[in-house]
Amino acid sequence: MTISVVLVGVGGQGILLASEIVAQAAVAAGFDVKTNEVHGMAQRGGSVIAQIRYGKHVFSPLVPKHTAKVLGSLERIECLRYFDYLADDGLAVISNQKIIPVTSSTGGTPYPEIDEKILSQYFSKPVYLDVISIASELGNTKAANTILLGAMSTSLDLPETSWFEAVRRSVKKQFIDINIAAFQKGREMANKLF
């Protein structure tokens, strides 16, 4: 069986690093892994999507619609842009962070206000987290993506040791400890919700 994971956000949030950590965790657990990222205007705050698939044998990196076991979103609106990738019983882990696009900040289009009630119309299992505040408490807001991964990991069949190995392989040495702490915090928070 192939497991599909989708990560979304906007440029600069660390989606590609988060994707690398998921892929490395799956490799550490002994799985075949394929990944795909789309980040056209990412450096200008544009939408970013990363797809990760792992299993005994994986033939394509592209996640078919309605099949992802987990959707992780580092920006609250981006989860709605890609909600149709998630399986009906899949877990959606959503940051409440707002990144106002230029079209909204210049008065062109208002930024939609969404909350947990609205998200529950789209997702059967949403986990809504304030990852920026949690990362601030840990001392580094750039660890928000790893908090999201920790929460997502509760629905993935990868051992915790594989995740730690993936963090060690993927981040600079001076950031390993903060990222492992962030991962554990995200995992702990998600476990409390289920």
C-alpha positions in Angstrom: 0.0 0.0 0.0 1.3 3.5 -0.9 0.8 6.3 1.7 0.4 9.8 0.3 1.1 13.0 2.1 0.5 16.6 0.9 2.2 19.7 2.4 1.0 23.2 1.4 1.8 26.8 2.3 3.4 29.8 0.7 7.0 30.6 -0.2 9.4 31.0 2.7 7.5 28.9 5.2 9.7 25.8 5.0 7.4 23.5 3.0 10.3 22.1 1.0 12.3 21.3 4.1 9.3 19.7 5.7 8.8 17.6 2.6 12.5 16.5 2.8 12.0 15.5 6.4 8.9 13.4 5.6 10.8 11.7 2.7 13.9 11.1 4.8 11.7 9.6 7.6 10.1 7.2 5.2 13.5 6.2 3.8 14.9 5.7 7.3 11.9 3.3 7.9 12.8 1.3 4.9 10.3 2.5 2.3 10.6 3.4 -1.3 9.8 7.2 -1.6 8.9 9.5 -4.4 8.4 13.3 -4.0 7.2 16.2 -6.1 7.2 19.9 -5.4 5.6 22.9 -7.2 6.9 26.2 -6.1 6.6 28.6 -9.1 6.4 32.0 -7.5 7.3 30.7 -4.0 10.0 33.4 -3.4 7.3 36.0 -3.9 4.9 34.6 -1.4 3.1 32.3 -3.9 1.5 29.0 -3.3 3.7 25.9 -2.6 2.7 22.3 -2.7 4.8 19.3 -1.9 3.7 15.7 -2.5 5.3 12.7 -0.8 4.4 9.1 -1.5 6.0 6.1 0.3 5.4 2.3 0.3 7.0 -1.0 -0.7 7.1 0.1 -4.4 6.1 3.6 -5.4 5.8 4.3 -9.1 4.7 8.0 -9.2 5.3 11.0 -7.0 1.9 12.5 -7.9 -0.8 12.2 -5.3 -4.2 11.3 -6.8 -7.1 13.5 -5.6 -9.0 12.2 -2.5 -6.2 9.8 -1.5 -3.8 11.6 0.8 -3.7 10.2 4.3 -2.5 13.5 5.7 -2.7 17.1 4.5 -0.5 19.6 6.3 -1.0 23.3 5.7 1.3 26.1 7.1 -1.2 28.8 6.0 -4.9 28.8 6.8 -6.2 29.5 3.3 -3.9 27.2 1.5 -5.5 24.1 3.1 -8.7 25.0 1.2 -6.9 25.4 -2.1 -5.8 21.8 -1.9 -8.4 20.2 0.3 -9.5 17.8 -2.5 -6.2 15.9 -2.3 -7.2 14.6 1.2 -9.0 11.2 1.5 -12.4 11.4 3.2 -11.0 10.0 6.4 -7.6 11.8 6.2 -6.1 14.1 8.8 -5.8 17.8 8.1 -3.3 19.6 10.2 -3.7 23.3 9.7 -1.7 26.3 11.0 -3.8 29.3 11.8 -1.2 31.6 10.4 -2.4 34.2 7.9 -0.1 35.4 5.1 -2.0 38.2 3.3 -1.3 38.1 -0.4 -0.6 41.3 -2.4 -4.1 41.2 -4.0 -5.6 41.5 -0.5 -3.1 43.9 1.0 -3.7 46.4 -1.9 -7.4 46.2 -1.5 -8.2 44.1 -4.5 -9.7 41.0 -2.9 -10.4 40.6 0.8 -8.6 37.9 2.7 -11.3 35.3 3.6 -11.9 34.8 7.3 -12.0 31.1 8.2 -12.2 29.4 11.5 -12.6 25.8 12.8 -16.3 25.8 12.1 -15.7 26.6 8.4 -12.8 24.1 8.2 -15.0 21.3 9.6 -17.2 21.7 6.5 -14.2 20.6 4.4 -12.3 18.2 6.7 -13.6 15.3 8.7 -10.5 15.3 11.0 -9.0 18.8 11.3 -6.3 19.7 13.8 -6.0 23.5 14.0 -2.8 24.7 15.6 -1.1 28.1 16.3 2.3 26.8 15.2 3.9 30.3 15.2 3.1 30.9 18.9 4.2 27.4 19.8 7.5 27.9 17.9 8.0 31.2 19.6 7.7 29.6 23.0 10.4 27.1 21.9 12.6 30.0 20.8 12.5 29.8 17.0 9.6 30.7 14.8 11.3 28.9 11.9 10.5 25.6 13.6 6.8 26.0 12.9 7.0 23.6 10.0 8.5 20.9 12.3 5.7 21.4 14.8 3.2 20.8 11.9 5.1 17.6 11.0 5.0 16.3 14.6 1.2 16.7 14.6 1.0 15.0 11.2 3.2 12.1 12.3 0.4 10.8 14.6 -1.4 9.5 11.5 1.6 8.1 9.7 3.1 4.7 10.3 6.7 5.9 10.7 8.6 5.2 13.9 9.5 8.2 16.0 13.2 7.3 15.6 12.9 7.6 11.9 11.6 11.1 12.2 14.5 12.0 14.5 17.0 10.6 12.0 15.2 12.5 9.2 15.6 15.8 11.1 19.3 15.1 11.7 19.8 14.5 8.0 17.8 17.5 6.8 18.6 20.5 9.1 21.8 22.2 9.9 23.6 20.8 13.0 22.9 23.9 15.1 19.1 23.5 14.5 18.7 19.8 15.2 17.7 20.1 18.9 15.1 22.9 18.4 13.6 20.9 15.5 13.4 17.7 17.4 11.8 19.6 20.3 9.3 21.2 17.9 8.5 17.9 16.4 7.8 16.4 19.8 5.6 19.3 20.8 3.5 19.0 17.6 3.1 15.3 18.2 2.1 15.8 21.8 -0.5 18.4 20.9 -2.1 16.2 18.2 -2.2 13.2 20.6 -4.1 15.3 23.1 -6.7 16.1 20.5 -7.4 12.4 19.6 
